[in-house]
Amino acid sequence: MKFEVADRGQGPSWWRSENGELLAWPGRYFASMAFAEREAAAFKAAAANATFEIFRSSEGWRWRAVQPVDYCMAYSPGAFTRPAQARKAGREIRHKVQHAVGP
């Protein structure tokens, strides 16, 4: 599993992937690569203590990692058909992100 920080044409951002599957991203683009790298490192450091909320979007159920100040650090990149699936994916990200390679 790894973090990737890149500009894919829309601006710098970060992505968390495993075996080619996109698992998390911040839902936004940043002003610079350095800022995107800092945000990826901040998510990695804070994921264990973040609150993982489950919410319904137009595509289905998703998770988001939120800090105590109600700042959303990351979202699930895709939707799930059931809340339990989103909850499980959020728990897996919380556990795996601490050991991820990258910023």
Salt bridges, closest charged atoms under 4 A:
GLU4 OE1 - ARG8 NH2 2.82
GLU18 OE2 - ARG16 NH2 3.79
GLU18 OE1 - LYS96 NZ 3.02
GLU53 OE1 - ARG64 NE 2.86
GLU59 OE1 - ARG62 NH2 2.96
GLU92 OE2 - LYS88 NZ 3.95
